[in-house]
Amino acid sequence: DAEARGRGTTVYLTDRRFNMIPEALSENLCSLREGVDRLAMSCVWTMDPQGVIVEAWFGPTVIRSCNELSYAQAQSIHDGDVTSLGAGQEQHCR
C-alpha cells in the first residue's frame, strides 16, 4: 500500500513496467477483461454544448468491456480505423 501510494501510477519503460499495484490485481482483478463484469464507482456527467457540467451522478456500477484491446488497437479506433480488430468486434466500436 505504501509503495503504491508513493508511486501513484504504473510506470512504463520501453522494456518493462513497474505496477502501482501487485500483478494479481493489475493483471486480473482490477483489469477490464473482455466479457467480464467488474464492480466500479462511476461518475456520469451531463454537459451542455459548451462543455459545462449541468448534472453529475456518482454511484456504484457494473462495467463489462466488449473488447480487450492493445494500446495500438485503441489508438486505431480513436483514429476511426477498426480494421485492426478481429471479425465481429467492429460492431462494438461504433
C-alpha angles and dihedrals in degrees: 000000000000092000093048091048090050093047095044095190143028110272117219122202127178094263105024146003136230109220120220089215131031117286092246087064101035095046099038127004097036097033122100104239125189111267095359121122115232125188113231145166109237140190116210115194130196111204133188121233090273092056096253113145108241098171136015132190125192122190152113117302142167118237122202115181115214093202137027105217138188117230089256092053092048090050091049091053091047087052090051098255116120096168091104090066124092123255112292095015095093092077091066094054102057 
